């Protein structure tokens, strides 16, 4: 099986072949163009985590995984998933999209942004617990069906 050379290996190879300052500058420009930064501001990340917590509650995840992600007889605990190397963000995303043994797929009911928010919530070390939806008269109520 033929192994392809990745972009990082190509950069190192070019650096080894070149000894002039111009080549190093050219290489730095190439690297900056090839590898865009994916930095997320802390406030945007915190907003995604909060939105993910609300989605966790509103999409019914707590029915199987528990309100504090402690797990139930219907679904496994997710409280420490952020520390589990078997569950990187890509695997969590795939599981949300495609479902699992007992878990239904959410591909049709969540947008890409919502899935990213849910993953941010599950991967966070400081997860907020969304407040329960109140049943008092000041809370919005579902419309009553007309007969």
Secondary structure, DSSP 8 states (H G I E B T S, - for coil): ------HHHHHHHHHHH--SHHHHHHHHHHHHHHS------HHHHHHHHHHHHHHHHHTTHHHHH-TTS--BTTB---TTGGG-TT--HHHHHHHHHH--SS----TTTS-HHHHHHHHHHHH-SS---------STTS--------
